[in-house]
Amino acid sequence: MKLKTKINLYTTVMFILLLVLINSAIYVTFSRMMYDHELERSAAEASKTVEGMNAANATVEIGDLLRAYMPVNGMIKIVDTNGKSDEIFTDPNQQHLIDIPTSFYKGETREIIEYKNMPHTFISLPIITSGGEVANLQLTESLEGTAHILRTLRVVFIAVTLIATIPVLLSSQILSNFISKPIVSMIETMVEIRRSGKYKRISLPKQSNDELSQMGKTFNAMIDQLETNYESQEQFVMNASHELKTPLTIIESYTDLLKRRGLQQPELFHESIEAIHSEAIRMRELTQQLLLLARHKDQWNMTMQSVDVEKLASGVIRSFRAAFNRKIDLKMKEPVIVHADQKKLKQLFYILMENACKYSDAPITVHIDKDEDKGFIEIIDFGIGIPAEELTKVFDRFYRVDKARTRKTGGFGLGLSLAKEIADAMNAQLRLQSEEGKGTTAKIYLDLADSY
């Protein structure tokens, strides 16, 4: 069953059930009120008759007295303790009431009885006859008029329910169309995307902000993200293929040389082996970086702990001083303890320090300090810098500023992408400030350990 049909059916059924329940409650309440009112009226008539009998002169015949108080559309009688009645008076149109079985009641009784499919009020009051005997004055009155009103009310309620079904069906149809339209549009769009292979969006009402509109906006945002991810993946594959193509071509060329002249020319043999070894290392490094970048944030297996930034930075700086024979100054006012993964933070620091050493021949400054509730590490170099228009792209995979894309500096354009991934996985912030020809400042912001 389609969603549209379900909404239409369930809405109609629920509304009709609700209407039936409300009408039934109204009918039951109204009928009870009417019957109670009729009982009160009949009881008042019976009490008035008893008062009249008590006040009447003994010379007045009991029959004449009862005939005077006989109800319209009813019956009145005196019943002795044996359940027999010699004094019975009925309306000419209610002669059938005489056949109602007669019983004696010890106390006052009032109830609605059903006789020949017609409701009647029945009132029985204890009395003392003129002869000093205990008896019942019983009054029975037909409620044909009340029953007719209630039958009419039932017909009205049934008619109202049936008539109300028509606008309910129409409104539920409109509602189901309104709800299912964006869903159908979404399904059609997804089918079209699958068929054509092109990303498409669904059209949305401009001024609507309901849940359906939000669902459509979410769908369009998801399509935008999928398209962006697909384009990034396509670009990533193209760039990775390009980066792998060069070392593979070099390896293939040197392998061909070794096959043809490697045994006759020892110097060519050693040159080829060095070149192949160098390119193999480059391919291994590229593969490792690609594998790291392919990880999801949740797969980094972070071990967050308190890390002494000065101790970590000092060890890294000593290594870089020895490896690059560079002057690197460390500046710090007070100890800074941050909440981070020590190994990943060290890897992040290595990447930024390596970039600073690659693209700058001047001394490098490392500054450690606090900024409100954050601790930060600042790496400052005075190298070639990054043009302003390139600064927003340096975190893209395989992106390299043209001036730095040389064999001298090497690299695959993955370092800063990997650094950004590591920073995000640690909930750290990585910021770059640079000016072409003047140098670059990289800043790592981390939460202080005492905030945990």
Order of alpha helices (4+ residues) and beta strands (2+ residues): alpha-alpha-beta-beta-beta-beta-beta-alpha-alpha-alpha-beta-alpha-beta-beta-alpha-beta-beta-alpha-beta-beta
